[in-house]
Amino acid sequence: MLILSALLALAPTTTSASGHPSAIVQQAPSVRERFVALHAEADAEGCKTLWKKNPQEILYAIDEDLEAALATWEKSPQKPDGATIASLHARALWGARLASEELAAPIFLDYASAFASQDDDQKKQFRAGQKAHGEARAAIKAGDWEKAIAKARECIGHAAPLGDWWGHAMGLSALGTACSGGGKLADAIAPLGEAALIYRNLRLPGDEYVALRRLATVLVETGAKPRAKSVLERALELGSMLGDDKGVAELQALAKSL
């Protein structure tokens, strides 16, 4: 079994300019590495502490196992490596359950359990949702708003029934962005607001911040001042936390316009 101390011991030894060994530089294990080690030790309390200190890393840590399980199935869908898939799912579900308990956030366990429940057709549906999101982003970049709207809705249509909260939020964010870019401001409000809420539940502050910034602009432009003020307060809080000085300045200027 690989424990945390063993992970630290794997740090490389560096050499000085003269070629002689210098002091050992220990690189702290990542949150993902610590999660894997804690699972190997069945250290539930240690994992809860890890999640409490690093909430923004939870989804990435458990999703790596879920994606690895899906990739394992894709290598041989007719005769998949069931033992490996089950092991990866078990670790993801263990971490997700502890995250949901520690943070009072049921979305983590729901996301992981929904992913682990996918049948063969749903696995393909999940990938189709990812593809549609990529196409929506490309259309947004090209300024093809109608295509972007269609692809974003396609993404949502694939992700939502699967319990793919992350993909659902990404589709909603893309839809709101495409609607606002195409001048359909009223249509942008609901998807941006829903995306921000899901991202907040998933403890993804950067994504929540992006959605709220867009939403704030749309609300100001449509004259929804009370809600705009509320959204701006949260966006400013996140911007300061994330160290986005330029974005904070822009949001402050927007707030002054109300």
Buried (B, 14 or more C-beta within 10 A) or exposed (E): EBEBEEBEEEEEEEEEEEEEEEEEEEEEBBBBBBBBBBBBEEBBEBBBBBBEEBBEBBBBBBBBBBBBBBEBBEEEEEEBBEEBBEBBBBBBBBBBBBBBBBBEBBBBBBBBBBBBEBEEEBBBBBEBBBBBBBBBBEBBEEEBBEBBBBBBBBBBBBBBEBBBBBBBBBBBBBBBBBBBBBEBBEBBBBBBBBBBBBBBBBBBBEBBBBBBBBBBBBBBEBEBEEBBBBBBBBBBBBBEEBEBEEBBEBBEEBBEEE
